[in-house]
Amino acid sequence: MKQILLTGASSGIGRATALALAHAGHRVIAAGRRREPLQALAEQAPGRIEPLAFDLDAPLQQPLDAIDRLTDGAGVDVLVNNAGFGIAAATAEIDAGAVQRQFDTNVFAPLRLAQALWPAMAARGGGRIINVSSLGGRVVLPMYGAYNATKFALEALSDALRLELAPLGIDVIVIEPSVVRTAFLERSLQRPVEAQSRFAAPMATLVARSDRLQRMAIAPEAVADAIVHAVTARRVAARIAVPRTHGWAIGVLRWLPTRLRDAMLRRASGMPRRAALPAAG
Ligand SMILES: NC(=O)c1ccc[n+]([C@@H]2O[C@H](COP(=O)([O-])OP(=O)(O)OC[C@H]3O[C@@H](n4cnc5c(N)ncnc54)[C@H](OP(=O)(O)O)[C@@H]3O)[C@@H](O)[C@H]2O)c1
């Protein structure tokens, strides 16, 4: 049995992962901001899931003390940094505060947790840090540039941590889901677009396509299975794309000349050609 801190457990991928890990016999400290869904989750696996409500963007000392108490001072064997969110907005216009908030939750909080929790893992001879990135951490889409930047940063930090912590027996694994059927997409589209924005049309296209995207999306349980594998398998790949086939497609895309990739992504994401972006006013 492993002791696991899992962030973002109150919904979506995190909720499915908490249940799958508990089902596999592990003890999960299930973190999120909202108490009620965490409590309801814990009731589904009594003794296996411990709810812990806190905001990742606030100081972490109190939750770290609580983790210490919940593990009798031993710390966790595995940290799963899953919490995260995105804001769909033109990178050319998004305000600095919205960029900062995404970096706080998606990059700085996972790094702070990893820094706080690895020493106890090292003291016990090993552990694992599993960071939920995205295929958007390998390839960039218009209207998600700031979110993509957070996932690219998380990928870079993960690579550096893997190199640094390997001698201490700690492995760092990145999970890269494609589009997943959770609240993520809808939440990412909640920001109103200024009527005079030159990017109102591509944003409207994105909103119009969101239903189709949701229908094509994979189930959160598929990502949960990949995370369970990353927690339990003896040998694990450093990067796990979910589904695997999308990972290969992204690999091919990254290998293409940038201009050709731009043209393909522009077409696929419905970005109009230059003349079709109306001038303001
Ligand atoms: N869904 C996708 O298409 C997709 C694709 C690739 C990667 N991902 C990644 O998968 C991860 C999970 O997303 P999801 O799809 O499961 O979305 P979700 O259903 O919206 O869940 C997001 C989780 O993150 C938590 N969270 C957000 N901000 C937080 C904060 N400041 N402090 C503490 N907890 C916070 C939320 O907690 P509360 O609700 O309690 O606030 C919630 O539990 C994210 O890192 C996301 O970037 C998602």
The ligand as a MOL file (V3000), in Angstrom:
LIG
                    3D

  0  0  0     0  0            999 V3000
M  V30 BEGIN CTAB
M  V30 COUNTS 48 52 0 0 0
M  V30 BEGIN ATOM
M  V30 1 N -9.8420 17.8840 -19.3670 0
M  V30 2 C -8.9450 17.9800 -20.3220 0
M  V30 3 O -9.2820 18.0330 -21.5150 0
M  V30 4 C -7.4700 17.9720 -19.9660 0
M  V30 5 C -6.5480 17.6700 -20.9850 0
M  V30 6 C -5.1950 17.6610 -20.6960 0
M  V30 7 C -4.7640 17.9390 -19.4090 0
M  V30 8 N -5.6660 18.2330 -18.4330 0 CHG=1
M  V30 9 C -5.1580 18.5280 -17.0830 0
M  V30 10 O -5.7330 17.5990 -16.1790 0
M  V30 11 C -5.7560 18.1750 -14.8640 0
M  V30 12 C -7.1170 17.9400 -14.2290 0
M  V30 13 O -8.0940 18.6400 -14.9730 0
M  V30 14 P -9.6070 18.1090 -15.1700 0
M  V30 15 O -9.8080 17.9420 -16.6160 0
M  V30 16 O -9.8880 16.9900 -14.2730 0 CHG=-1
M  V30 17 O -10.3920 19.4590 -14.7620 0
M  V30 18 P -11.4620 19.7540 -13.5990 0
M  V30 19 O -12.5430 18.7380 -13.6030 0
M  V30 20 O -11.8290 21.1960 -13.8020 0
M  V30 21 O -10.6300 19.5860 -12.2460 0
M  V30 22 C -9.6610 20.5210 -11.8510 0
M  V30 23 C -9.2760 20.2350 -10.4190 0
M  V30 24 O -8.2230 21.1450 -10.0380 0
M  V30 25 C -8.5770 21.7230 -8.7830 0
M  V30 26 N -8.0280 23.0670 -8.6490 0
M  V30 27 C -8.0260 24.0580 -9.5870 0
M  V30 28 N -7.4600 25.1640 -9.0710 0
M  V30 29 C -7.1050 24.8680 -7.7920 0
M  V30 30 C -6.4790 25.5990 -6.7350 0
M  V30 31 N -6.1070 26.8970 -6.8710 0
M  V30 32 N -6.2670 24.9610 -5.5420 0
M  V30 33 C -6.6430 23.6870 -5.3790 0
M  V30 34 N -7.2360 22.9390 -6.3310 0
M  V30 35 C -7.4630 23.5340 -7.5180 0
M  V30 36 C -10.0950 21.7600 -8.7880 0
M  V30 37 O -10.5330 21.8590 -7.4510 0
M  V30 38 P -11.9120 22.6330 -7.0560 0
M  V30 39 O -12.8770 22.3300 -8.1680 0
M  V30 40 O -12.2670 22.0110 -5.7470 0
M  V30 41 O -11.5800 24.0710 -6.9840 0
M  V30 42 C -10.4330 20.4260 -9.4440 0
M  V30 43 O -10.4020 19.3850 -8.5030 0
M  V30 44 C -5.3740 19.6410 -15.0450 0
M  V30 45 O -4.0140 19.8390 -14.6870 0
M  V30 46 C -5.5480 19.8930 -16.5360 0
M  V30 47 O -4.6920 20.9160 -17.0080 0
M  V30 48 C -7.0180 18.2460 -18.6840 0
M  V30 END ATOM
M  V30 BEGIN BOND
M  V30 1 1 1 2
M  V30 2 2 2 3
M  V30 3 1 2 4
M  V30 4 1 4 5
M  V30 5 2 4 48
M  V30 6 2 5 6
M  V30 7 1 6 7
M  V30 8 2 7 8
M  V30 9 1 8 9
M  V30 10 1 8 48
M  V30 11 1 9 10
M  V30 12 1 9 46
M  V30 13 1 10 11
M  V30 14 1 11 12
M  V30 15 1 11 44
M  V30 16 1 12 13
M  V30 17 1 13 14
M  V30 18 2 14 15
M  V30 19 1 14 16
M  V30 20 1 14 17
M  V30 21 1 17 18
M  V30 22 2 18 19
M  V30 23 1 18 20
M  V30 24 1 18 21
M  V30 25 1 21 22
M  V30 26 1 22 23
M  V30 27 1 23 24
M  V30 28 1 23 42
M  V30 29 1 24 25
M  V30 30 1 25 26
M  V30 31 1 25 36
M  V30 32 1 26 27
M  V30 33 1 26 35
M  V30 34 2 27 28
M  V30 35 1 28 29
M  V30 36 1 29 30
M  V30 37 2 29 35
M  V30 38 1 30 31
M  V30 39 2 30 32
M  V30 40 1 32 33
M  V30 41 2 33 34
M  V30 42 1 34 35
M  V30 43 1 36 37
M  V30 44 1 36 42
M  V30 45 1 37 38
M  V30 46 2 38 39
M  V30 47 1 38 40
M  V30 48 1 38 41
M  V30 49 1 42 43
M  V30 50 1 44 45
M  V30 51 1 44 46
M  V30 52 1 46 47
M  V30 END BOND
M  V30 END CTAB
M  END
